[in-house]
Amino acid sequence: MRTVTRTVTTGLSDALAPVPAPPTYGLGCLGVLAAAVSIGTFLGGAIGGKWFSDGPAHEPPEFSGWHLSPQDLPAEPPPAYEFLGWISAFALVAAVLAFALVVRRRAAFTRITRRRHHAEELWSYGWYCHRCGTVHFADAPGEDRNPLSLQRFREKVWERGGYGDLAAQQRAVDPARS
């Protein structure tokens, strides 16, 4: 036997959320991929191109007299690994930029939601009437008892938290109408 725990989020719980949805971190996955490409191409170039060896990467063939014998010539020219260094550098820059954007987004979300406790306090006074599809405040100080639409409830709660301007961007969707 095993126990599986899952978080199920409904449209109604999304509409009544006391805070906006946090930013996604798909860009961070792209940064990890770019970092892996950077490391892989650097190691491939360093090992294959012998970038850190003491002597030249490819020794010139030895002369036997004034002419070269066919045995002295290599069968095919050695591959050039310099392009791997450029790929590694570009991938490293992409990884650093991706990680910087993820950190910046996370810091901005934290800064925006720093007054979340005020929003959650007002949110705790609200109750949803499933029959009429509206939200009411029960004994909330400074709030009237008129029924509110899901969007209006979101606006009031998010304004209390200091991020009410996001309510217009992230509209509450009525689950009964969708």
C-alpha distance (Angstrom), angle and dihedral (degrees) to the residues before:
residue distance angle dihedral
M1 . . .
R2 3.76 . .
T3 3.76 137.1 .
V4 3.79 121.6 -133.3
T5 3.78 119.6 -164.7
R6 3.78 117.9 -158.9
T7 3.76 132.8 176.9
V8 3.78 111.7 -134.9
T9 3.76 116.7 -164.5
T10 3.77 118.8 -167.8
G11 3.77 128.8 -160.6
L12 3.80 89.5 -109.1
S13 3.80 93.4 53.7
D14 3.81 89.2 48.6
A15 3.82 90.8 50.7
L16 3.81 92.2 49.3
A17 3.82 96.1 43.4
P18 3.82 113.2 137.2
V19 3.83 92.4 -143.0
P20 3.80 134.9 34.5
A21 3.77 119.8 -97.5
P22 3.81 111.6 -85.0
P23 3.79 117.9 -113.3
T24 3.77 117.6 -86.8
Y25 3.76 120.2 -113.6
G26 3.80 101.1 -145.8
L27 3.77 88.1 119.3
G28 3.81 88.5 59.5
C29 3.82 89.5 58.6
L30 3.79 88.5 53.2
G31 3.81 88.4 51.1
V32 3.81 91.3 52.4
L33 3.80 90.0 50.0
A34 3.82 91.1 49.3
A35 3.81 90.6 49.2
A36 3.82 90.4 51.3
V37 3.82 90.6 49.8
S38 3.80 89.7 48.6
I39 3.79 93.6 51.5
G40 3.80 93.4 42.8
T41 3.78 95.6 49.8
F42 3.80 91.8 44.7
L43 3.80 92.1 51.9
G44 3.81 91.7 44.0
G45 3.79 91.7 51.5
A46 3.79 93.8 43.5
I47 3.79 94.3 49.6
G48 3.81 99.0 37.0
G49 3.78 96.5 38.7
K50 3.80 94.9 39.8
W51 3.80 89.7 -133.2
F52 3.79 94.0 169.0
S53 3.82 100.2 42.9
D54 3.82 120.0 117.5
G55 3.79 98.1 -125.2
P56 3.78 131.2 47.2
A57 3.77 115.4 -64.2
H58 3.80 94.1 -115.9
E59 3.79 123.1 25.0
P60 3.80 115.5 -135.6
P61 3.79 114.3 -116.4
E62 3.82 117.7 -93.7
F63 3.81 117.2 -105.9
S64 3.79 119.2 -128.6
G65 3.73 101.0 -160.7
W66 3.77 121.1 -47.5
H67 3.76 97.9 -34.3
L68 3.78 135.6 54.4
S69 3.75 119.2 -120.6
P70 3.84 118.0 -139.6
Q71 3.80 89.5 -114.1
D72 3.82 90.0 61.3
L73 3.81 94.2 57.9
P74 3.79 118.0 85.3
A75 3.81 115.5 -114.4
E76 3.79 91.7 -122.0
P77 3.79 132.3 -1.1
P78 3.78 116.3 -89.1
P79 3.81 114.8 -100.1
A80 3.77 118.5 -102.4
Y81 3.80 113.1 -124.2
E82 3.79 98.6 -177.3
F83 3.81 92.5 102.6
L84 3.82 89.5 63.7
G85 3.78 89.4 64.7
W86 3.80 90.7 56.1
I87 3.79 92.6 46.8
S88 3.79 89.3 49.4
A89 3.80 92.0 50.4
F90 3.81 94.1 48.4
A91 3.81 91.7 46.8
L92 3.81 90.5 49.3
V93 3.82 91.1 51.8
A94 3.82 89.9 48.8
A95 3.82 91.2 49.7
V96 3.81 92.9 49.6
L97 3.82 91.4 48.4
A98 3.81 92.1 48.4
F99 3.80 92.6 49.7
A100 3.81 91.5 46.4
L101 3.82 90.9 52.6
V102 3.81 91.9 48.9
V103 3.81 91.6 50.3
R104 3.81 90.6 46.3
R105 3.82 92.3 50.6
R106 3.78 91.9 48.1
A107 3.81 92.3 48.8
A108 3.82 91.0 48.3
F109 3.82 91.5 50.7
T110 3.81 90.9 48.6
R111 3.79 90.9 49.0
I112 3.81 92.8 48.3
T113 3.81 94.1 48.4
R114 3.80 98.1 42.5
R115 3.83 89.9 112.6
R116 3.79 91.8 51.1
H117 3.81 92.3 124.1
H118 3.83 90.0 65.8
A119 3.80 90.8 53.7
E120 3.80 92.7 46.6
E121 3.80 90.8 50.2
L122 3.83 91.7 56.3
W123 3.81 90.7 39.8
S124 3.82 90.2 57.1
Y125 3.83 90.0 62.2
G126 3.80 92.6 56.1
W127 3.77 125.6 93.2
Y128 3.77 129.2 -172.5
C129 3.81 121.1 -131.8
H130 3.78 106.1 -149.3
R131 3.78 92.8 -167.3
C132 3.81 96.3 58.9
G133 3.84 97.3 23.9
T134 3.80 94.6 -128.0
V135 3.78 136.6 116.0
H136 3.81 124.9 -124.6
F137 3.78 132.8 -168.4
A138 3.78 114.3 -130.1
D139 3.81 111.4 -151.7
A140 3.80 94.1 -29.2
P141 3.81 109.7 165.5
G142 3.79 110.6 -114.1
E143 3.82 95.6 6.6
D144 3.78 127.8 107.2
R145 3.79 124.0 -128.8
N146 3.80 97.0 -122.9
P147 3.80 115.3 127.0
L148 3.79 114.7 -99.7
S149 3.77 130.8 -153.6
L150 3.78 116.3 -120.9
Q151 3.81 90.6 -104.3
R152 3.82 93.5 49.5
F153 3.81 90.5 48.2
R154 3.79 89.7 51.2
E155 3.81 91.1 49.4
K156 3.82 93.0 50.8
V157 3.80 94.6 46.7
W158 3.79 95.1 43.5
E159 3.83 91.8 46.1
R160 3.80 88.3 55.7
G161 3.82 88.3 52.7
G162 3.80 92.4 50.1
Y163 3.79 97.7 -112.0
G164 3.81 100.1 90.0
D165 3.80 92.2 130.1
L166 3.81 88.3 69.2
A167 3.81 91.0 60.5
A168 3.81 89.9 73.3
Q169 3.81 90.8 51.2
Q170 3.81 96.3 43.9
R171 3.78 102.4 43.5
A172 3.78 120.5 -162.0
V173 3.78 111.0 -116.1
D174 3.79 116.6 -144.6
P175 3.84 104.5 -127.7
A176 3.82 91.9 -153.4
R177 3.81 91.5 58.5
S178 3.80 99.1 41.9
